[in-house]
Each structure stands twice: as C-alpha cells, then as structure tokens.
Amino acid sequence: MKLPRIRIRFGLRSLLIAVSLIGVILARWKGHADSQADAAAHLRDCGYLVVYHPWHPLLFGTAARPGVWRRWLGDKMFDEVRVVAGRNDSTDDTLAEEDLPKAQQFLRRLPYKFCLVTSLASTHQVDLASLADIVNLESLCLNAVGPPRRVGRSLQSLRSHVVSLQVLSGLRDLDVNNLGIGDSLIEDLSKLQQLASLNVRNTDLSLDGLIRLKRAMPNCKIEDNETPIGPCFPFEW
C-alpha cells in the first residue's frame, strides 16, 4: 500500500508574511545591537572598559573566527556586553577617570544582563539605589581602589551603600571583596535576600559574624577566604 504524498505549498501571501516576520525580527535585533554599540562607546568616555562575550560562539563563531552569519551581518549583531569595568580594574591607561553618575544613562541602554565593576570611590556622588532602574544590572562588584582620602570617605558611608542595594531587586551577585565590611553590617547585608552569591573575601567579618550571615542568607552562596577561588560571577572575562 502506497502512502499518499504530502505536498506542502506556499502561497504568495504566506511568503510575504514570513518575509515580514523575518524583517521585524532582524530590525529589532539590529536596534538592540546599535543601541548597545552606542552605549558602549559612551561608557568608554565615562572611564569604563566594556568587555564583550560572543553570542552562541559554536553556532555563529567569534570575532577571531567568524561564522557565515557573523560575516554577513557583522560582529556587533552577535556580541553581548557582559562586563563593564572601571579604569582601576583594567590595564587600559587611556581610559578617563570613572564617572558613574554620567555612565548610568548609558548603562540603562544595555540590552543584555551584565556585570558592573566599579570603585567605591566613584560612588561617593551616587546613591546606589538609583541603579535600580538599570534592569539588566545582574552583578555588581565594588572595590576600594582609588585615592586614600576618597576611599576613606566612601568607607564611612558603606552602611548607606549596603542599605541602598536592598532596592535592587534584579541584583543576583554582589562582590564586596577588600571592603571594610564588619560584623556591624551583618543585619544590613542579610536583607539582600535577592542575592544568589555574595563575595566577602578579605573583609573584617569575624568567624562568628560569617556564620551568622550564612544562617541569615540560606539561599545565597557566600564566598569567604576559605572558599575555593573560582569565577567572581557567572560571567567569563
């Protein structure tokens, strides 16, 4: 018994609908890529190094080894900004001093999840709660690099910074390595229940304070000096 042949026919209307849908998807995709490229250029002017990560490298290739689609549509269509790092966290001496207040408007335009690495000294003019409207800010790394006077003044307001982070509902990873975090801030840190990971290496937390913090944040992976060193965040530099 012969099975009947199934013939698939496409009419002109179906073809036009398919082409229109592909056009809409490509236009939206290109819009994200253009917005990201423009924001990245401005972030560099604000003293930040922008680190890209290839989107599905096995399928589309990388900038060094481009695939067919990457060659056709260009690199910016297949690269995501994954890390935005301040001058003090890079080896690029051509970058300007970090200007976080100015950079915020461009951080909001990044279309994909990213990590912000910035010095605590650069936040002295910024209420970290203002970062809450940066919807794709998933990881934040604060460090104490900077002129001693500015860093010292920033450390005095460390509690207010920690309290401000409570409104960042989309924040998943926080690194306060080398900051003056002590047992007096455990109560404030424990309110950051949205975190999936917290790096408190090289801080002033006592052993008892660390145990209390881990009990208060059972759903958060807390990294201390005894934790094996691994990637700071789920992003690869």
N, C-alpha and C positions, 0 to 999 in steps of 0.2 A: 504494500500500500504506500503510495507516494504522498508525502506530506505536502500540503499546499504552500507555495512560495509566498512569503510575506514581502511585499514591496512597500517601501517607505517613500512617500512622495512629499516633496516640499513645494508649497505654492509660493508665489511671489510675495504674498502677504506675510507668510511665516518667515521668509528670508529677510524681509525688511524689519520685522520685529526683532529677529536675532541680531541683525547688524546694529539696530538702535540700542539694544541692551548692552552689547559689547562696547559701543561708543560711550554710553553713560558710565559704565564701569571704568573704562580707560580714562575718561575725563576726570572722574572723581579721584582715581589713583594718582593721576598726574598732578591734580590740585594738591593732594597731600604731599607729594614729592617736592613740588615747587615751594610750598609753604615751609616745609622742613629745611630746604636748602637756604631759603632767605633768612629764616630764624637762626640757622647755624652760622651764617656769615655775620649777623649782628651780635651773636653771642661771643664770637671771637673778638669783636671790637670791645666787648664788655669784660675782656680778660679771661675768657673761658675756652678751654680746649674741648673740641667736640670729637667724640670717638664713635665711629660708625660700626655697625655689625651687619654683615650680609644677610639678606632675607632668603631663607632656604638655599644655602650655597650648593648643596648637592644637585638641586634642580635647575637653578639659574646661574650658578657659578659665582665667582668673586671678581673684584676689580682686577686682580692679578691674573685670574684665569676666567675670563668672561664666557658665559654660555651664549647660545644663539639669541635668546630673548634679551639678555643684557646688552649685547652688541647692537641689537636693533633699537631698543627703547632707551638705552643709556644707563649709566651706573646709578644715578640718583633715584631711579624707579625701584631699585632693588636693595637699597641700603637704608637701615634704620639707625637713627641716633639713639644709642643705648647709654652713653655716659657723657655727662657734661662736667668737666673738672676745671677747677680754678688754676691760676698760674702756679701757685705754690705746690700743686700736685702734678705738675708736668715738667718736662725738660725743655720746653719751648720758651726761651728767654725773650722772644719777640712779642709775647702777649703783654697786654696792658695790665694795670692793677685791677683786681676783681671789683666789679661794680654790680653787686647783687640787686640793689633797687632798680637799676636800669634794665638788668637782664630779665627780670620777672615777666615783662610783657612779651618777650621772645620765648621764654620757657613755656608759656601758655600755648604757644603755637605749634609745639612739637606734637606730632600726631600719634606717637607710639610711647609705650612705657619706657621710662628712663631713670637713670641714677644721677643725682646731683652731688658732686663732691666740692665742698667749699670751705674756706677757712672761717673759724669762729669770729676772727677779727673783722671779716667782711660783713657780718650780720649785725654789727652794732647800730646800724641805722635802719634795721628791718625788724618788724615784728614777724616772727616765723609763722604766725597764724595767717599772714597774708599769702602764704604759699598754698593755702587750702584750695584756692580756685585753679591751681595747676593740676588738672585732673589726671594727667599721665605721670605725675611725680610718684614713683613707686618706692624708690630707695633714696636715703639721704645720709651722707657721710659728712660729719662736722669734725674739723681738726683744729688744733691750737697753733697752727703755723702762722707767723706774722710778727710784726714789731712787738717787743715785750710789753710796752705800755698799752698798746691797743688790745693785745691778748688778755692782759691782766684786767683791763676794764670789762672785757667781754665775759671773762670767767666770773666776775662779780654778779653778772646778770644771768648766769647759767640757769638758775631756777626758773626765771621767767621764760627762757627759751624752751625748756622742757615742758612747762605748762602750756606754752603756745602750740606745741606739737600735738596736743591732745585733740585739736580740731581737724587735724589732717587725717580724715577717715580713710583715704586711699593709700596712706603710707604703710608699707609692709616690712621694710628693712631700715634699721637705724644703726649707724656706727658712731659711737662717741669715744672711740679709742684715743687715749692720751689726754682726755679732758679731765678737769677737776671734779669728776662725779664722785661724791662720797655717800655715806650712809644716810645723810640728811635728805638726800634726793630720792630715796627708795620709794617713798609714798607717791611722789610725783611721777616717777618712771613707771610704777606699777599701773598707773591709769592709762598707759599707752597700750590698751588691750587689742588694738588693731594690728599690732606688730606680729610678724611671723618670725623675725630674727632680730636680735639685739647684740651688738658687739660692745662689750665693756672691758676689753683688754687694757691693761696699763692704766687703770683708773685708781681712785682712792677707796674703792669699796673694800670693806673688811670681809673675811670669810663668812662671818655671821650675817653680814649685810647681803652678801651674794646669795646665801641660802634663802634668806627672806624674800629676795627679789624673785628667785626661781619659783618659790612657792606661790607668790602673788601673780606670776605670769606663767601658768602651766601650759598654755598653748603657744608659747614663744620659745624659740631656740635661742638660748643665751650663751654667747661665746665669751669665755674668760681666758685667763692666762694658762689654764690647764686644758683648754680645748685645743685639739689638733688644728694647726693652721690650714685653712682652706680658702676658697674664694670668698672675698668680702661680701659679695652679693651674688644673686643668681645670674649676673652678667659677666661676660668674659671681656677683658680689656684687649 
